[in-house]
Amino acid sequence: MAKYQFLTLPASQRQTYTYLDADSPTFIQEKNALLAQGFEVEDDFIYAHTPAEAIEKYRSNFTYAAQEYAHANGIYAFFHLLLVIGKSLSRLNKSR
């Protein structure tokens, strides 16, 4: 099963997106190029047999249920808070 990472433009409400095959030898370069264009990583990796299946899971917000389950764990919530703070600080540094 392949592993796909979806990236979306902020404020597009998951409508403007693209995806990358994480097993591709150029994955890191492609991801860095998309991040430089303003895309942000959306959710976690999606495992699927085909790109079409991955897109279907992404559109159904498949990872939302998994994230909500994980949010029930207090340790996860703490680390998620740290991640949100880190992203906010990163955005502040970019805007200067």
Phi, psi and omega in degrees: 000134182277159181243122183244143174242129181260140177233143183224157174279135180302148177066013177264002180053046177065016182269328178255103185216167171213171180221158178231146173277115185294343179270358179291140179295343180254015184307308184298316180296316180295318180297314179299321179296317179292320178298322179294335179274000177103359177287155176233148177294132181248120177063200181259180177297148175247127178264129182204158179284329182223160175301322180298320178294321179296318179297318179299316178295319179297313181295331179276001182059041183309318185285346180300313181297319179296320179293319179297322177297315180293328181296341179292344180269125182298324179295318178300316181301320179297312180292326176295320177300316178299320179296315179297317178298316179299316179296320180296316179296322179297317179295321178296319180293324180290328183280351180277000000 
